Amino acid sequence: MISATSCLHTTARDVDLPAGLVDLLPHLNPSGTWIREGEGLIGLGVAAGTTAAGAGRFKELAAYWESLLRSSSPHDASGPVALVSLTFSGESESLSRLLVPEVLIRCAGGHTSLLVTTTHPEPAAQVLERHGLRLGQGGLLQPTGPAPAEAMPECRLRPGVQSERQYLSAIAAGLSAVHAGTVEKLVLARDVVVTASSPLPSGRLLARLATEYPQTWTYCVGGIPTATHTLLGATPEMLVRLRGHELSSRVLAGTIDRARRTADLVHDAKQHREHELAVTSLLEQLRPVAEDLHSPTEPSVLALPNVYHLASDITGKLTADASGRLPTPLQVAEAAHPTAAVCGTPTTTAADLIAHLEGMDRGPYAGPVGWIDAAGNADFGIALRGGVFEGEVSSTGGDTLRIFAGCGVVAGSEPESELAETRIKLKPMLWALGLEL
């Protein structure tokens, strides 16, 4: 860990990774990942990082990142890349975090590169060896260790903060608030707890998610000693994607099981209302930082292995200030978060009800997660279909993992159906662990 005043040295080169990022994952213990359809990035170790808490967490991380960029070596052709995770609420006891990996393996457009970042000049081979990698002839990137075992440790599942019966009561209370006109939509989440017989191999778990759910963004952010919790999962929802001044987003709201027909989703007024509220909230929240915002007149259907979602892809352009400066990625993420897709509407009232009815701290669940680079490009997904490795160790000496899922409560919602939706959304993580509800 280093202060933002220390100098970062980055070296970049092209490498050959014939089997791809996903096949490499089981050999590694990543500090961060962001992978979709075989492309993205894997981070190893931590060259620099910080944590933040409270309502100012976005601004604190942004200030630290700007300091890192100012302190980076001016002789480096490529600047650093950071992985970022922010808590859902500013009142969370969990910490938001930003970390710059020592090793970043990046694959885009069939091209793979290696970025090594250190606080002092150090041979890349030495840094790679520290993380179980080596470069062979022709820049072939290979793991140094033996092939990992395929079996996952034995895992057990228990209820989280609320039992299913208590969660049904929370949904009923939320539905009463909708009928009373207190909120139009309320997103209520619950958790389940997994205990493992031995430490869970995060690289192998992430590889399973990336293989089974390739259309989602497989994410992981951890590795900072002052923030022991590691977040990981496979989200289908993009909060904001930034490339220069171009902005895009993918809104998902409205869900049914794959056992049903897509027509059941397309013609369901309740599902469309839930989706419309999520799209409207995001557009309203982005207007202070973006212009020329466009959304489709009708949502499409996104088919994942376990569910169908209503999906809308939004595009726009970032709005420059009077000096011509574009908003930073973290400013855009703060403006966009939280949408009605993960909170409700009106936002403040829904957030207050969430804190009261869920009875738990969401931590980084449903918060922004992704990466930013020195050029101002960024991907921020919403941390869904995932869980958090907690600092505690189970009685068997293994890991404890809290897994989260939520549902949108609107007029027409039925508590039992919403509970069933959370079971479907828990499936990706439980499947990867070899468990079923």
C-alpha positions in Angstrom: 0.0 0.0 0.0 1.3 3.4 -0.8 0.3 7.0 -0.3 -1.0 9.0 -3.2 2.2 11.1 -3.1 4.4 8.1 -4.0 5.4 7.7 -7.6 3.9 4.8 -9.6 6.0 3.2 -12.4 4.1 1.3 -15.1 5.5 -0.8 -17.8 3.3 -2.3 -20.6 3.9 -5.0 -23.2 1.9 -7.3 -25.5 1.7 -10.9 -24.4 0.4 -14.2 -25.8 -2.4 -15.9 -23.9 -3.7 -18.6 -26.2 -6.3 -20.1 -23.7 -7.6 -16.7 -22.7 -8.4 -14.9 -19.5 -11.0 -17.3 -18.2 -8.8 -20.4 -18.4 -6.1 -18.5 -16.6 -8.3 -17.6 -13.6 -8.3 -20.9 -11.7 -4.5 -20.7 -11.4 -4.7 -17.2 -9.7 -5.9 -15.4 -6.6 -7.1 -12.2 -8.2 -7.3 -8.8 -6.5 -9.8 -7.8 -9.2 -11.5 -9.0 -12.3 -13.9 -7.6 -15.0 -14.6 -10.1 -17.7 -17.4 -10.5 -20.3 -17.5 -13.0 -23.1 -13.8 -13.8 -22.6 -12.5 -10.2 -22.7 -11.7 -7.7 -19.9 -9.1 -7.7 -17.2 -7.6 -9.6 -14.3 -5.7 -7.8 -11.6 -3.1 -9.4 -9.2 -1.8 -7.9 -6.0 -2.0 -4.2 -5.0 0.5 -1.6 -6.0 -1.6 1.2 -4.5 -5.0 1.6 -2.9 -7.3 3.3 -0.5 -10.6 3.1 1.2 -13.4 5.5 1.9 -16.7 5.6 3.9 -19.7 7.8 4.3 -21.5 10.2 1.9 -18.2 11.6 0.6 -16.9 8.2 -0.5 -17.1 8.9 -4.3 -15.2 12.2 -3.8 -12.6 10.7 -1.6 -11.8 7.9 -4.0 -11.8 10.4 -6.9 -9.3 12.7 -5.1 -7.0 9.8 -4.3 -7.1 8.7 -8.0 -6.3 12.1 -9.3 -3.4 12.3 -6.9 -2.1 8.9 -8.1 -2.3 10.1 -11.7 -0.4 13.3 -10.9 2.3 11.2 -9.1 2.7 8.6 -11.9 6.0 8.6 -13.7 5.9 11.0 -16.7 8.1 8.7 -18.6 5.6 5.8 -18.7 3.8 5.3 -22.0 0.8 3.8 -20.3 -0.9 5.1 -17.1 -2.3 2.9 -14.3 -5.7 1.2 -14.2 -7.7 1.0 -11.0 -10.5 -1.4 -9.9 -13.2 0.2 -7.8 -16.1 -0.9 -5.6 -18.4 1.5 -3.7 -21.0 0.7 -1.1 -24.7 0.9 -1.8 -25.3 3.4 1.0 -23.2 6.2 2.5 -24.3 4.9 5.9 -22.7 1.5 5.4 -20.2 0.2 7.9 -18.4 -1.4 5.0 -15.6 0.4 3.1 -15.6 1.5 -0.5 -12.3 0.9 -2.2 -10.0 1.7 -5.1 -7.0 -0.3 -5.9 -4.3 -0.4 -8.6 -3.1 -3.9 -9.2 0.6 -4.7 -9.4 -0.2 -6.9 -12.5 -3.0 -6.2 -14.9 -3.7 -8.7 -17.7 -6.0 -7.1 -20.2 -7.7 -8.7 -23.3 -9.7 -6.6 -25.8 -10.4 -7.3 -29.5 -8.4 -10.4 -29.4 -5.3 -8.5 -28.2 -3.7 -9.2 -24.8 -1.5 -6.9 -22.9 0.3 -6.9 -19.6 0.6 -3.8 -17.4 3.0 -4.0 -14.4 2.7 -1.2 -11.8 5.1 -0.7 -8.9 6.2 2.0 -6.5 9.8 1.6 -7.6 11.5 0.2 -10.7 11.4 -3.6 -10.5 11.9 -6.3 -13.2 8.6 -7.5 -14.5 9.7 -11.1 -14.3 10.2 -10.7 -10.5 6.7 -9.1 -10.1 5.1 -11.9 -12.2 6.8 -14.6 -10.2 5.3 -13.2 -7.0 1.9 -13.8 -8.5 2.5 -17.3 -9.9 3.2 -16.3 -13.5 6.0 -16.2 -16.0 6.7 -15.0 -19.5 8.0 -17.6 -21.9 9.3 -17.4 -25.4 7.5 -15.0 -27.7 5.8 -13.4 -24.7 3.8 -16.5 -23.8 2.2 -15.8 -20.4 1.9 -19.0 -18.3 1.1 -20.0 -14.7 4.0 -21.4 -12.7 2.0 -23.6 -10.4 0.4 -27.0 -11.0 -3.1 -27.3 -12.5 -5.7 -26.5 -9.7 -8.1 -29.1 -8.4 -11.5 -28.9 -10.0 -13.6 -29.7 -7.0 -14.8 -26.9 -4.7 -14.6 -27.3 -0.9 -17.7 -28.6 0.8 -20.1 -25.8 1.4 -23.2 -25.4 3.7 -26.0 -22.9 3.3 -27.9 -21.2 6.1 -30.3 -18.2 6.3 -29.0 -14.7 6.4 -30.3 -11.8 8.4 -33.9 -12.6 7.6 -35.6 -16.0 7.2 -37.8 -16.4 4.1 -40.8 -15.9 6.3 -39.4 -12.6 7.6 -38.5 -11.5 4.1 -42.1 -12.2 3.0 -43.2 -9.9 5.8 -40.8 -7.2 4.6 -42.2 -7.5 1.0 -45.7 -7.2 2.3 -44.8 -4.0 4.3 -43.1 -2.6 1.1 -46.2 -3.4 -0.9 -48.3 -1.5 1.7 -46.0 1.5 1.2 -46.6 1.3 -2.5 -50.4 1.1 -2.1 -50.3 4.0 0.3 -48.4 6.1 -2.3 -45.3 6.5 -0.2 -43.2 5.0 -3.0 -43.9 3.9 -6.5 -41.3 1.2 -6.4 -39.2 -0.4 -3.7 -36.3 -2.9 -4.2 -35.9 -5.2 -1.2 -33.0 -7.6 -0.9 -32.1 -10.5 1.3 -29.0 -12.5 2.0 -28.0 -16.1 2.6 -24.8 -17.3 4.2 -22.4 -20.0 2.9 -19.7 -21.5 5.1 -17.0 -23.6 3.4 -15.0 -26.5 4.9 -11.7 -24.9 3.6 -10.8 -21.6 2.0 -12.7 -21.0 -1.3 -10.5 -20.6 -4.4 -11.8 -17.2 -5.7 -10.1 -17.7 -9.1 -11.9 -21.0 -9.7 -15.2 -19.6 -8.5 -14.9 -16.6 -10.9 -13.9 -18.9 -13.8 -17.1 -20.9 -13.2 -19.2 -17.7 -13.3 -17.5 -16.4 -16.4 -18.0 -19.7 -18.2 -21.6 -20.3 -17.3 -22.8 -16.7 -17.6 -20.6 -15.2 -20.4 -23.1 -12.4 -21.2 -22.7 -10.9 -17.7 -19.7 -9.0 -16.3 -17.8 -11.2 -13.9 -16.4 -8.9 -11.3 -14.1 -9.0 -8.2 -12.6 -6.3 -6.1 -10.6 -7.1 -3.0 -7.0 -7.3 -1.8 -6.7 -4.2 0.4 -5.6 -5.1 3.9 -7.6 -2.3 5.5 -10.8 -3.6 3.8 -10.8 -7.4 4.4 -14.1 -8.1 2.5 -13.8 -9.2 -1.1 -16.7 -8.6 -3.4 -17.3 -10.9 -6.4 -20.1 -12.0 -8.7 -21.5 -11.9 -12.2 -23.7 -8.8 -13.0 -25.9 -8.4 -16.0 -26.4 -4.7 -15.4 -24.1 -1.8 -16.6 -24.6 1.4 -14.6 -22.3 3.6 -16.8 -19.7 2.8 -19.5 -17.5 5.7 -20.5 -15.3 6.0 -23.6 -14.0 9.5 -24.0 -17.1 11.7 -24.0 -19.4 8.8 -25.0 -21.7 7.3 -22.3 -23.8 4.1 -22.3 -25.8 2.2 -19.8 -27.8 -1.0 -19.6 -30.9 -1.0 -17.4 -32.5 -4.2 -16.3 -35.8 -4.5 -14.5 -38.5 -7.0 -14.9 -37.6 -10.6 -14.5 -39.1 -14.1 -15.0 -37.7 -17.6 -14.7 -36.4 -19.2 -17.9 -39.0 -22.0 -17.4 -41.6 -19.5 -18.6 -42.1 -18.0 -22.1 -40.6 -14.7 -23.1 -44.1 -13.6 -24.1 -45.0 -13.7 -20.4 -42.5 -11.0 -19.8 -43.2 -8.9 -22.9 -46.9 -8.7 -22.2 -46.7 -8.3 -18.4 -47.8 -4.7 -17.4 -46.4 -5.0 -13.9 -42.9 -6.0 -15.3 -43.0 -3.1 -17.8 -44.0 -0.6 -15.1 -41.0 -1.8 -13.0 -38.7 -1.4 -15.9 -40.1 2.0 -16.9 -39.4 3.4 -13.5 -35.8 2.2 -13.6 -35.1 3.7 -17.0 -36.8 7.0 -16.0 -34.8 7.3 -12.8 -31.5 6.7 -14.6 -32.2 9.3 -17.3 -33.1 11.9 -14.7 -30.0 11.2 -12.6 -27.7 11.4 -15.7 -29.0 14.7 -17.0 -26.7 16.9 -14.8 -23.6 15.2 -16.3 -24.7 14.1 -19.8 -26.7 15.3 -22.8 -28.2 13.8 -26.0 -29.5 10.9 -23.9 -31.4 8.3 -25.8 -33.3 5.2 -24.7 -35.3 2.7 -26.8 -39.1 3.2 -27.0 -39.6 -0.5 -26.0 -37.2 -2.7 -24.0 -35.7 -5.8 -25.4 -35.5 -9.2 -23.7 -32.1 -10.4 -22.3 -31.9 -14.2 -22.0 -29.5 -15.5 -19.3 -29.1 -19.1 -18.4 -31.5 -18.7 -15.4 -33.7 -15.8 -16.2 -35.2 -13.4 -18.8 -34.9 -9.7 -18.2 -36.4 -6.6 -19.8 -33.4 -4.6 -20.9 -32.9 -1.0 -22.2 -29.6 0.3 -23.6 -29.2 4.0 -23.0 -26.6 6.2 -24.8 -25.5 9.8 -24.4 -22.5 12.2 -24.3 -20.8 13.7 -21.2 -21.4 17.4 -20.7 -18.3 19.5 -20.4 -18.1 22.4 -17.9 -17.3 26.0 -18.8 -13.6 25.2 -19.0 -14.2 22.2 -21.3 -13.5 19.6 -18.6 -15.6 16.5 -18.7 -17.0 15.0 -15.4 -14.7 12.3 -14.0 -15.9 8.7 -14.1 -16.5 8.7 -10.3 -18.6 11.9 -10.6 -20.7 10.2 -13.3 -21.1 7.0 -11.2 -22.2 9.1 -8.2 -24.8 10.9 -10.3 -26.2 7.6 -11.6 -26.3 5.7 -8.3 -28.7 4.4 -7.1 -31.3 3.9 -9.8 -34.8 2.6 -9.2 -33.5 -0.8 -10.5 -31.7 -1.3 -7.1 -33.3 1.2 -4.8 -36.8 2.4 -5.8 -38.5 5.7 -6.4 -38.6 8.3 -5.0 -34.9 7.5 -4.1 -34.6 9.0 -0.7 -37.9 7.6 0.6 -37.1 4.2 -0.9 -33.6 4.1 0.7 -35.0 4.9 4.1 -37.6 2.1 3.7 -34.8 -0.3 2.6 -32.8 0.4 5.7 -35.8 -0.2 7.9 -37.3 -3.3 6.2 -34.2 -5.2 5.2 -32.6 -5.1 8.6 -29.1 -5.5 7.1 -26.2 -3.6 5.8 -25.9 -4.2 2.0 -22.3 -3.2 2.0 -21.0 -3.1 -1.6 -24.0 -5.2 -2.9 -26.0 -3.1 -5.5 -23.2 -0.5 -5.4 -21.1 0.6 -8.4 -18.2 -1.8 -9.3 -15.7 -1.8 -12.2 -12.6 0.0 -13.4 -11.2 3.3 -14.5 -8.1 4.2 -16.4 -5.8 7.2 -16.7 -7.5 8.4 -19.9 -10.9 8.7 -18.1 -12.4 5.6 -19.6 -14.4 3.4 -17.2 -16.9 0.6 -16.8 -19.2 0.7 -13.7 -21.6 -2.2 -13.4 -24.0 -2.7 -10.5 -22.8 -5.3 -8.0 -25.6 -7.8 -8.4 -25.8 -11.7 -8.5 -22.8 -11.8 -6.2 -21.6 -12.0 -2.7 -19.0 -10.8 -0.2 -16.2 -12.8 1.5 -16.4 -11.7 5.1 -13.4 -11.3 7.4 -14.6 -14.1 9.7 -13.6 -17.7 9.2 -16.1 -20.5 9.6 -15.8 -23.0 12.4 -14.4 -25.5 9.9 -11.5 -23.2 9.0 -13.0 -22.2 5.7 -14.5 -19.0 4.3 -17.8 -17.3 5.1 -19.6 -15.8 2.1 -22.7 -13.7 2.2 -24.7 -13.9 -1.1 -27.4 -11.3 -1.9 -30.5 -11.0 -4.2 -33.3 -8.6 -4.4 -36.7 -7.9 -6.1 -38.6 -4.9 -7.2 -41.9 -4.3 -5.4 -44.5 -2.3 -7.4 -48.3 -2.3 -7.6 -49.3 -5.8 -8.6 -46.4 -7.5 -6.9 -47.1 -10.7 -5.0 -44.8 -11.6 -2.0 -44.5 -15.3 -2.9 -43.6 -14.5 -6.5 -41.0 -11.9 -5.4 -39.4 -14.4 -3.0 -39.3 -16.9 -5.8 -37.5 -14.3 -8.0 -34.7 -13.9 -5.3 -34.2 -17.7 -5.4 -33.6 -17.5 -9.1 -31.2 -14.6 -8.7 -29.2 -16.5 -6.0 -28.8 -19.4 -8.4 -25.6 -18.2 -10.2 -23.5 -17.9 -7.1 -24.9 -21.0 -5.4 -24.4 -23.1 -8.6 -20.8 -22.0 -8.8 -20.4 -23.2 -5.2 -22.1 -26.5 -5.9 -25.2 -25.6 -3.8 -28.9 -25.4 -4.3 -31.6 -23.6 -2.3 
